[in-house]
Amino acid sequence: MTAQSSAGTLPASVEIAHRSAADLHTFGYVQQLERRVGTFASFAAGFSFVSIMTTVFQLFGLGFGFGGPAFFWTWPVVFVGQLTVAMCFAELAARYPISGAIYQWARRLGGPTVGWFAGWTMIIAQIVTLAAAAIALQVVLPSVWSGFQMIGHDPTLASSSGSSNAVLLGVILLAITTTVNALSVRVTALINSTGVICELVGLVLMISLLFVHAERGPMVVLNTAGLGGHAGYFVPLLISSLMAAYVLVGFDSAGELSEETHKPRATAPRTIIRAVLVSGVGGAFLIVAALMAAPSLTDGTLASQGLPYVLTSRLGTLPGKLLLLDVSLAVCVCTLAIQTATSRMIFSMSRDKVLPLSRVLARVATKTGTPVLPIVVSGVLAAGLLVLNAGNPALFLALTSVCIMLLYIAYLMVTVPQLVRRTRDAMSSDGLDENGRSLFSLGRWGLAVNLVAVLYGALMVVNLAWPRAAVYDPAGKGWYLQYSAEIVLALVLVTGVFTFRLLRKNYFASIGHFPAAVASPVDTAAPAAELG
């Protein structure tokens, strides 16, 4: 028998949808996107953006190459730092369940100007991240079958043929994810959830098999071979921490999908934190297992070929390649999730009339229930970024470092205003979520957690932006690569100022019609008829 609402007139699922739409209306927005995302799909959105199998495979060589086995210790440091950021975001997801999370949170905490620049920075960061994630297929597929190396013969990203082939595979993947994202929210969520299940199963299996085939014990993480010298341990470990910094981002995607999530005030905060916890623990075990099972730590192969080399050499060709296929699936789902989050950010800002072509970018297709144009724009821009850099071996590290630097800056434009707000008045825990429970709150620990999140984020931005030739221009191609982070940041700022000045009149007029920083508690006793 169909569950009925308290009013006895509507199914429970319909009543929940009505209440969520009414809740969104308190922020000045009409429900346009379809609510097709459940609890697991919300977790999958954050976890698949992080996608430890994608990014650990993609960047293991970077971390190990600079820090040796001891680079493992950069992982828990970054994990704890990002967990504090995630807990701050969880509070905001409970109070502002709106698409374009980073933009919306920053605007309501720091004001319209801060919010706009947070959103602008985040969009550019997400597009660059989308491009960087797509080229991860190059790390995996040629190891599965040589036929995937369609350009040249050297599959390593440090080679011209490897980087060119990475662009080709990346563009093909972006064409697929753009099509899937545009066609259906339900299909996207289903693929995302299925991919995450496969990634989690594959991760557990991979870790277990690597432990079984271990060459050395877990104390390998105390091995400081490759560290020291004139710079000591600190500088090499700072550089190798970029690996963990790149992996543990994107958990805010659960907040990006708030307008498509059932019971977002109850669901999003917990799935944001859960995505970081699962990624942090799983990634730590994967790194330790790989270090224990690697055939050699000293011949240079682990730094140059990374985890695919460990899998195929220790587990045998067939099992290793099957697991690499699972990693390939994780790369595809990761790219899909990043594009989904990017399109929602573009949609959310366009709805407030703050981007060029906002009128068309804010449309949601009636048949598919998706913001088609933002999806296409994000895919085309990411593909264009790859094509413009085809054949450039420095592309990989440059894209990686620049995109995470921008992400961390956008995160700071949320956590800093949040800290300022917290020092003036504590984040209110008043109000209930859709399940009738108090909104997620850090309580008395809020100030300390928020302060750590800000300090960690600021230090990591400096670390990411530092113009190290070994990171940005290892081949010595030119000064512009070494200073690419600063150049990109300057371009983001200059284009942002120009665009903001051009559109600010419409922007302020638009947000003037919306309620200011409203976080109305959900009235769980109100009948659906009153909320329509």
C-alpha positions as CSV (number, residue, x, y, z in Angstrom):
1,M,0.0,0.0,0.0
2,T,1.4,3.4,-0.9
3,A,2.6,5.5,2.1
4,Q,0.5,8.5,2.6
5,S,1.4,12.0,3.8
6,S,0.3,13.3,7.2
7,A,-2.5,15.0,5.4
8,G,-3.5,11.7,3.9
9,T,-3.6,13.0,0.4
10,L,-0.1,12.5,-1.2
11,P,2.5,9.8,-1.2
12,A,5.4,10.4,1.2
13,S,7.9,10.8,-1.6
14,V,5.7,13.5,-3.2
15,E,5.2,15.3,0.1
16,I,9.0,15.3,0.7
17,A,9.5,16.8,-2.7
18,H,6.9,19.5,-2.0
19,R,8.6,20.4,1.3
20,S,12.0,20.5,-0.3
21,A,10.7,22.8,-3.0
22,A,9.1,25.0,-0.4
23,D,12.3,25.1,1.6
24,L,14.2,26.2,-1.6
25,H,11.6,28.9,-2.1
26,T,12.6,30.5,1.2
27,F,15.9,31.3,-0.5
28,G,14.2,33.0,-3.4
29,Y,14.5,30.1,-5.9
30,V,11.9,28.0,-7.8
31,Q,12.5,24.3,-8.0
32,Q,13.8,23.6,-11.5
33,L,16.1,20.6,-11.2
34,E,14.6,17.2,-10.5
35,R,15.1,15.6,-7.1
36,R,16.5,12.2,-8.1
37,V,19.5,11.9,-5.8
38,G,19.2,9.7,-2.7
39,T,21.6,9.3,0.2
40,F,24.0,6.9,-1.4
41,A,24.0,8.9,-4.7
42,S,24.8,12.0,-2.7
43,F,27.8,10.3,-1.0
44,A,28.8,8.9,-4.5
45,A,28.9,12.5,-5.9
46,G,31.5,13.6,-3.3
47,F,33.4,10.3,-3.2
48,S,33.6,10.0,-7.0
49,F,34.9,13.6,-7.3
50,V,37.7,12.7,-4.8
51,S,38.1,9.3,-6.5
52,I,41.1,7.9,-4.7
53,M,41.7,5.2,-7.3
54,T,41.8,7.9,-10.0
55,T,44.0,10.4,-8.3
56,V,46.2,8.1,-6.2
57,F,47.0,6.2,-9.4
58,Q,47.5,9.4,-11.3
59,L,49.9,11.1,-8.7
60,F,51.5,8.3,-6.8
61,G,54.7,8.8,-8.8
62,L,54.7,12.5,-8.0
63,G,54.5,11.8,-4.2
64,F,57.0,9.0,-4.2
65,G,59.4,10.7,-6.6
66,F,59.9,13.7,-4.2
67,G,59.4,12.1,-0.8
68,G,60.3,8.4,-1.1
69,P,58.4,5.9,1.0
70,A,58.1,8.5,3.8
71,F,55.8,10.6,1.6
72,F,53.0,8.5,3.2
73,W,53.0,10.9,6.2
74,T,51.9,13.8,4.0
75,W,48.6,11.9,3.5
76,P,47.3,12.0,7.2
77,V,48.3,15.7,7.5
78,V,46.3,16.7,4.4
79,F,43.5,14.3,5.4
80,V,43.1,16.0,8.8
81,G,43.2,19.5,7.3
82,Q,40.6,18.7,4.7
83,L,38.4,17.0,7.3
84,T,38.2,20.3,9.2
85,V,37.2,22.0,5.9
86,A,34.6,19.3,5.3
87,M,33.1,19.7,8.7
88,C,32.8,23.5,8.2
89,F,31.1,22.8,4.8
90,A,28.7,20.3,6.5
91,E,27.4,23.0,8.7
92,L,26.7,25.2,5.8
93,A,25.1,22.4,3.7
94,A,22.6,22.0,6.5
95,R,21.7,25.7,6.5
96,Y,21.9,26.5,2.8
97,P,20.9,23.5,0.7
98,I,21.4,25.2,-2.7
99,S,23.1,24.4,-5.9
100,G,26.4,26.2,-6.5
101,A,27.3,25.5,-2.9
102,I,30.7,27.4,-2.7
103,Y,29.2,30.5,-4.4
104,Q,26.0,30.4,-2.4
105,W,27.8,29.9,1.0
106,A,30.4,32.6,0.3
107,R,27.8,35.1,-0.8
108,R,25.7,34.6,2.3
109,L,28.6,34.7,4.7
110,G,31.0,37.2,3.1
111,G,28.7,39.3,1.0
112,P,27.9,39.5,-2.8
113,T,31.4,40.4,-3.9
114,V,33.1,37.7,-2.0
115,G,30.5,35.2,-3.2
116,W,30.9,36.2,-6.8
117,F,34.7,35.8,-6.8
118,A,34.4,32.5,-4.9
119,G,32.0,31.2,-7.6
120,W,34.2,32.6,-10.4
121,T,37.3,31.0,-9.0
122,M,35.5,27.7,-8.4
123,I,34.2,27.5,-11.9
124,I,37.6,28.0,-13.5
125,A,39.1,25.5,-10.9
126,Q,36.5,22.9,-11.7
127,I,37.0,23.2,-15.5
128,V,40.7,22.8,-15.1
129,T,40.2,19.9,-12.7
130,L,37.8,18.3,-15.2
131,A,40.6,18.5,-17.8
132,A,43.2,17.1,-15.4
133,A,40.9,14.2,-14.4
134,A,40.2,13.3,-18.0
135,I,43.9,12.8,-18.9
136,A,44.2,10.2,-16.0
137,L,43.0,7.6,-18.5
138,Q,46.5,7.7,-19.9
139,V,48.0,6.5,-16.7
140,V,45.9,3.3,-16.8
141,L,44.6,2.3,-20.3
142,P,47.9,1.8,-22.1
143,S,48.9,-0.6,-19.3
144,V,45.8,-2.6,-20.0
145,W,46.2,-2.8,-23.8
146,S,48.9,-1.2,-26.0
147,G,46.2,-0.4,-28.5
148,F,45.1,2.5,-26.3
149,Q,48.4,4.2,-27.1
150,M,47.2,5.6,-30.4
151,I,49.9,8.3,-30.7
152,G,53.5,7.3,-30.6
153,H,54.9,4.5,-28.5
154,D,55.9,6.0,-25.1
155,P,52.8,6.0,-22.8
156,T,54.4,8.0,-19.9
157,L,52.9,11.4,-19.3
158,A,56.4,12.9,-19.2
159,S,56.9,12.2,-23.0
160,S,55.5,14.1,-25.9
161,S,53.6,11.1,-27.3
162,G,52.2,10.1,-23.9
163,S,50.9,13.6,-23.2
164,S,49.4,13.8,-26.7
165,N,47.7,10.5,-26.3
166,A,46.4,11.6,-22.9
167,V,44.8,14.6,-24.6
168,L,43.1,12.3,-27.2
169,L,41.8,9.9,-24.6
170,G,40.7,12.8,-22.4
171,V,38.7,14.5,-25.2
172,I,36.9,11.2,-26.0
173,L,36.0,10.8,-22.3
174,L,34.7,14.3,-22.1
175,A,32.5,13.8,-25.1
176,I,31.0,10.7,-23.4
177,T,30.5,12.4,-20.0
178,T,29.0,15.5,-21.6
179,T,26.4,13.3,-23.4
180,V,25.5,11.3,-20.3
181,N,25.3,14.4,-18.0
182,A,23.0,16.2,-20.5
183,L,20.6,13.3,-21.1
184,S,19.4,12.4,-17.6
185,V,19.9,13.1,-13.9
186,R,18.7,9.7,-13.1
187,V,21.1,8.0,-15.4
188,T,24.0,10.1,-14.2
189,A,23.2,9.3,-10.6
190,L,22.9,5.6,-11.4
191,I,26.2,5.5,-13.3
192,N,27.8,7.4,-10.4
193,S,26.5,5.1,-7.8
194,T,27.4,1.9,-9.7
195,G,30.9,3.3,-10.4
196,V,31.4,4.1,-6.8
197,I,30.4,0.6,-5.7
198,C,32.8,-0.9,-8.3
199,E,35.5,1.4,-7.1
200,L,35.0,0.5,-3.4
201,V,34.9,-3.3,-4.2
202,G,38.0,-2.9,-6.4
203,L,39.8,-0.9,-3.8
204,V,39.3,-3.5,-1.0
205,L,40.3,-6.3,-3.4
206,M,43.4,-4.4,-4.6
207,I,44.6,-3.5,-1.1
208,S,44.0,-7.1,0.1
209,L,45.9,-8.6,-2.8
210,L,48.8,-6.2,-2.4
211,F,49.1,-7.0,1.3
212,V,49.2,-10.7,0.4
213,H,52.0,-10.1,-2.1
214,A,54.0,-7.7,0.2
215,E,57.7,-7.6,-0.1
216,R,58.3,-5.7,3.1
217,G,56.5,-4.8,6.3
218,P,54.4,-1.6,7.1
219,M,57.4,0.0,8.7
220,V,58.4,0.9,5.1
221,V,56.6,4.2,5.7
222,L,59.5,5.2,8.1
223,N,62.0,4.7,5.3
224,T,63.5,8.1,4.5
225,A,65.6,7.0,1.5
226,G,65.6,9.8,-1.0
227,L,65.0,12.5,1.6
228,G,67.6,14.6,3.4
229,G,70.4,16.2,1.6
230,H,71.0,20.0,1.7
231,A,67.3,20.7,1.9
232,G,66.5,18.3,4.7
233,Y,63.2,16.4,5.0
234,F,60.8,19.4,5.1
235,V,61.0,20.7,1.5
236,P,60.7,17.4,-0.3
237,L,57.8,16.4,1.9
238,L,56.1,19.7,1.2
239,I,56.3,19.0,-2.5
240,S,55.1,15.4,-2.2
241,S,52.2,16.7,-0.2
242,L,50.8,18.0,-3.4
243,M,49.7,14.5,-4.2
244,A,47.4,14.2,-1.2
245,A,46.3,17.8,-1.7
246,Y,45.1,17.0,-5.2
247,V,43.3,13.8,-4.2
248,L,41.3,15.0,-1.2
249,V,39.2,17.8,-2.8
250,G,35.7,17.9,-4.3
251,F,33.8,16.5,-1.4
252,D,31.7,19.6,-1.5
253,S,30.0,18.1,-4.6
254,A,27.3,16.6,-2.3
255,G,26.4,20.2,-1.5
256,E,26.4,21.1,-5.2
257,L,23.6,18.6,-5.8
258,S,21.4,19.8,-2.9
259,E,18.6,21.0,-5.1
260,E,18.5,17.5,-6.6
261,T,18.8,15.6,-3.4
262,H,16.0,14.1,-1.3
263,K,16.1,15.6,2.3
264,P,19.2,17.7,1.5
265,R,19.5,19.3,5.0
266,A,19.7,15.9,6.6
267,T,21.7,14.1,3.8
268,A,24.3,16.5,2.4
269,P,26.2,17.3,5.6
270,R,26.7,13.7,6.5
271,T,27.6,12.6,3.0
272,I,30.2,15.4,2.7
273,I,32.0,14.2,5.8
274,R,31.6,10.5,4.9
275,A,33.2,11.1,1.5
276,V,36.3,12.5,3.1
277,L,36.5,9.8,5.8
278,V,36.2,6.9,3.4
279,S,38.6,8.5,0.9
280,G,41.1,9.3,3.7
281,V,41.1,5.8,5.2
282,G,41.0,4.0,1.9
283,G,43.8,6.1,0.4
284,A,46.0,5.5,3.3
285,F,45.7,1.7,3.1
286,L,46.3,1.9,-0.7
287,I,49.5,3.8,-0.3
288,V,50.9,1.6,2.4
289,A,49.9,-1.6,0.5
290,A,51.6,-0.3,-2.7
291,L,54.8,0.6,-0.8
292,M,54.8,-2.9,0.8
293,A,54.3,-4.7,-2.4
294,A,56.4,-2.7,-4.9
295,P,59.2,-4.9,-6.4
296,S,61.7,-2.2,-5.8
297,L,61.9,1.1,-4.0
298,T,65.2,2.2,-5.4
299,D,65.4,1.5,-9.2
300,G,63.3,4.5,-10.2
301,T,60.5,2.5,-11.7
302,L,58.0,3.2,-9.0
303,A,58.4,7.0,-9.4
304,S,58.1,6.8,-13.2
305,Q,55.4,4.2,-13.7
306,G,53.5,4.4,-10.4
307,L,50.8,2.0,-9.3
308,P,50.1,0.3,-12.6
309,Y,53.6,-1.1,-12.5
310,V,53.0,-2.4,-9.0
311,L,49.8,-4.1,-9.9
312,T,50.9,-5.8,-13.1
313,S,54.3,-6.9,-11.7
314,R,53.1,-8.2,-8.4
315,L,49.6,-9.6,-9.2
316,G,50.3,-11.0,-12.6
317,T,49.1,-9.7,-16.0
318,L,45.5,-10.8,-16.0
319,P,44.5,-9.9,-12.3
320,G,46.5,-6.7,-12.6
321,K,44.8,-5.6,-15.8
322,L,41.3,-6.5,-14.5
323,L,42.0,-4.2,-11.5
324,L,43.3,-1.5,-13.9
325,L,40.0,-1.7,-15.8
326,D,38.3,-1.0,-12.5
327,V,40.5,2.0,-12.1
328,S,39.6,3.1,-15.6
329,L,36.0,3.0,-14.6
330,A,36.8,5.1,-11.6
331,V,38.5,7.7,-13.8
332,C,35.4,7.9,-16.0
333,V,33.0,8.2,-13.1
334,C,35.3,10.8,-11.5
335,T,35.2,12.9,-14.7
336,L,31.4,12.6,-14.8
337,A,31.1,13.7,-11.2
338,I,33.4,16.7,-11.7
339,Q,31.5,17.8,-14.8
340,T,28.1,17.5,-12.9
341,A,29.4,19.7,-10.1
342,T,30.8,22.2,-12.5
343,S,27.6,22.5,-14.5
344,R,25.6,23.1,-11.3
345,M,27.9,25.9,-10.3
346,I,27.5,27.6,-13.7
347,F,23.7,27.1,-13.5
348,S,23.5,28.5,-10.0
349,M,25.5,31.7,-10.8
350,S,23.6,32.2,-14.1
351,R,20.3,32.0,-12.3
352,D,21.5,35.0,-10.3
353,K,22.5,36.8,-13.6
354,V,26.1,37.0,-12.7
355,L,27.8,35.2,-15.7
356,P,28.0,36.1,-19.4
357,L,25.0,34.6,-21.3
358,S,23.2,34.0,-18.0
359,R,19.8,34.0,-19.6
360,V,20.6,30.8,-21.6
361,L,22.9,29.2,-19.1
362,A,20.2,29.3,-16.4
363,R,17.7,27.2,-18.5
364,V,16.9,23.7,-17.5
365,A,15.7,21.4,-20.3
366,T,12.1,20.3,-19.8
367,K,12.6,16.8,-21.2
368,T,15.8,15.9,-19.4
369,G,15.6,18.0,-16.3
370,T,19.2,19.0,-16.7
371,P,21.0,22.3,-17.3
372,V,22.2,21.2,-20.7
373,L,24.1,24.3,-21.8
374,P,26.3,24.5,-18.7
375,I,27.1,20.9,-19.1
376,V,28.2,21.4,-22.7
377,V,30.1,24.6,-21.9
378,S,32.1,22.8,-19.2
379,G,32.9,19.9,-21.4
380,V,33.9,22.1,-24.4
381,L,36.1,24.4,-22.3
382,A,37.9,21.4,-20.6
383,A,38.5,19.7,-23.9
384,G,39.7,23.0,-25.4
385,L,42.2,23.3,-22.6
386,L,43.5,19.9,-23.3
387,V,43.8,20.4,-27.1
388,L,45.6,23.7,-26.7
389,N,48.3,21.9,-24.6
390,A,48.6,18.8,-26.8
391,G,52.1,17.4,-26.9
392,N,53.3,19.3,-23.9
393,P,54.7,16.9,-21.3
394,A,54.5,19.6,-18.6
395,L,50.8,19.8,-19.0
396,F,50.1,17.1,-16.4
397,L,51.8,18.7,-13.3
398,A,50.8,22.2,-14.4
399,L,47.1,21.4,-14.7
400,T,47.2,19.4,-11.4
401,S,48.9,22.1,-9.3
402,V,47.0,25.1,-10.8
403,C,43.5,23.5,-10.4
404,I,44.0,22.5,-6.8
405,M,45.5,25.9,-5.9
406,L,42.3,27.6,-7.3
407,L,40.1,25.1,-5.4
408,Y,41.8,25.9,-2.1
409,I,41.5,29.6,-2.7
410,A,37.7,29.2,-3.4
411,Y,37.4,27.1,-0.2
412,L,39.1,29.8,1.8
413,M,36.6,32.3,0.5
414,V,34.0,30.3,2.4
415,T,35.9,29.2,5.6
416,V,37.4,32.7,6.3
417,P,34.0,34.5,6.2
418,Q,32.6,31.6,8.2
419,L,35.2,32.1,10.9
420,V,34.5,35.8,11.0
421,R,30.8,35.1,11.4
422,R,31.6,32.6,14.1
423,T,33.6,35.0,16.1
424,R,30.7,37.5,16.1
425,D,28.0,35.0,16.8
426,A,28.0,31.2,16.9
427,M,26.6,29.3,14.0
428,S,23.0,28.8,15.0
429,S,22.0,25.2,15.6
430,D,18.3,26.2,15.7
431,G,16.0,24.5,13.3
432,L,15.3,21.0,12.2
433,D,16.2,19.0,9.2
434,E,13.8,16.9,7.2
435,N,14.0,14.1,9.7
436,G,13.0,16.3,12.6
437,R,16.5,16.4,14.0
438,S,18.6,19.4,14.9
439,L,20.7,20.8,12.0
440,F,24.2,19.5,11.8
441,S,26.4,21.7,14.1
442,L,30.0,21.6,15.4
443,G,28.8,23.1,18.6
444,R,31.6,24.3,21.0
445,W,34.3,22.8,18.7
446,G,33.2,25.0,15.8
447,L,35.7,27.9,16.4
448,A,38.7,25.6,16.8
449,V,37.8,23.4,13.8
450,N,37.1,26.5,11.6
451,L,40.4,28.1,12.7
452,V,42.4,25.0,11.8
453,A,40.5,24.8,8.4
454,V,41.5,28.4,7.6
455,L,45.2,28.1,8.7
456,Y,45.6,24.8,6.8
457,G,44.0,26.2,3.7
458,A,46.2,29.3,3.7
459,L,49.4,27.3,4.1
460,M,48.4,24.9,1.4
461,V,47.7,27.7,-1.1
462,V,51.2,29.1,-0.5
463,N,52.6,25.6,-0.9
464,L,50.7,25.0,-4.2
465,A,51.5,28.5,-5.6
466,W,55.2,28.4,-4.8
467,P,57.0,28.6,-8.2
468,R,59.2,25.5,-7.9
469,A,60.8,24.5,-11.2
470,A,60.8,20.8,-10.1
471,V,57.0,20.9,-10.0
472,Y,55.9,23.2,-12.8
473,D,58.8,23.0,-15.2
474,P,60.9,19.9,-14.6
475,A,62.1,19.8,-18.2
476,G,63.2,23.4,-18.2
477,K,60.9,24.5,-21.0
478,G,60.5,28.1,-19.9
479,W,59.9,30.5,-17.1
480,Y,56.2,30.8,-17.9
481,L,55.7,27.2,-16.8
482,Q,57.5,27.7,-13.5
483,Y,55.3,30.7,-12.8
484,S,52.2,29.2,-14.3
485,A,50.3,29.2,-10.9
486,E,50.9,32.9,-10.5
487,I,50.1,33.7,-14.1
488,V,46.8,31.7,-13.9
489,L,45.9,33.4,-10.6
490,A,46.5,36.8,-12.1
491,L,44.4,36.0,-15.2
492,V,41.6,34.7,-13.0
493,L,41.7,37.9,-11.0
494,V,41.9,40.3,-13.9
495,T,39.2,38.6,-16.0
496,G,37.1,38.3,-12.8
497,V,37.3,42.0,-12.0
498,F,36.4,42.9,-15.6
499,T,33.5,40.5,-15.7
500,F,32.2,41.5,-12.3
501,R,32.3,45.2,-13.2
502,L,30.4,44.4,-16.4
503,L,27.7,42.3,-14.7
504,R,27.5,43.7,-11.2
505,K,24.5,45.9,-11.9
506,N,22.4,43.0,-12.9
507,Y,23.9,40.9,-10.1
508,F,23.0,43.2,-7.3
509,A,19.5,43.8,-8.8
510,S,19.0,40.1,-9.0
511,I,20.1,39.2,-5.5
512,G,18.2,42.2,-4.1
513,H,15.0,40.3,-4.8
514,F,16.2,37.3,-2.8
515,P,16.0,36.9,1.0
516,A,19.3,37.7,2.7
517,A,21.2,35.0,4.5
518,V,18.1,32.9,5.3
519,A,18.4,29.5,6.7
520,S,14.8,28.7,7.7
521,P,14.4,25.5,9.7
522,V,12.2,22.9,8.0
523,D,8.8,22.8,9.5
524,T,8.3,19.0,9.6
525,A,4.8,19.4,10.9
526,A,3.5,21.5,8.0
527,P,1.2,19.6,5.6
528,A,2.3,19.4,2.0
529,A,-0.8,21.3,0.8
530,E,0.4,24.4,2.7
531,L,3.8,24.1,1.2
532,G,2.8,24.0,-2.4
